């Protein structure tokens, strides 16, 4: 038969140890190490704010494969519609815009660069134009809005007080490389 005194002693020791653990847990729970309920609420609110910020930061990456595919199609369309294949298309378009807006091209210089930028060959255009102020303003607006891609570098106004306004315009167009 087992010794009951030894068993009671072991049970008493186990109860004392468990009581000490409970007391230690109570002290840690109440102590400033864990913090008050208000501190925990503030920490939860801070963590929620961080989560919201991180979610907002990664939102542009949502559906990224579809966005890349869409951008690829848009780039292809841009090259097809806005970049000419033949060098004669640039002066023809420029002249068409001038005629449509009542502007006279007095002198035009087109410099086709030998350097290519990827699939594009830059073309520097410098033109001396004349017309009334309103026509020149409409012409500049038309160049900026045209389907062909032009980048206006500089515009210089001049002229006589009693006569047409003179305009010197420098701009850049692009040609598909290798065409």
Secondary structure as GFF3:
##gff-version 3
##sequence-region A 1 179
A	DSSP	alpha_helix	4	30	.	.	.	ID=ss1
A	DSSP	alpha_helix	37	58	.	.	.	ID=ss2
A	DSSP	three_ten_helix	59	61	.	.	.	ID=ss3
A	DSSP	alpha_helix	64	82	.	.	.	ID=ss4
A	DSSP	alpha_helix	88	100	.	.	.	ID=ss5
A	DSSP	beta_strand	104	117	.	.	.	ID=ss6
A	DSSP	beta_strand	120	131	.	.	.	ID=ss7
A	DSSP	alpha_helix	133	145	.	.	.	ID=ss8
A	DSSP	beta_strand	150	159	.	.	.	ID=ss9
A	DSSP	beta_strand	165	176	.	.	.	ID=ss10
###
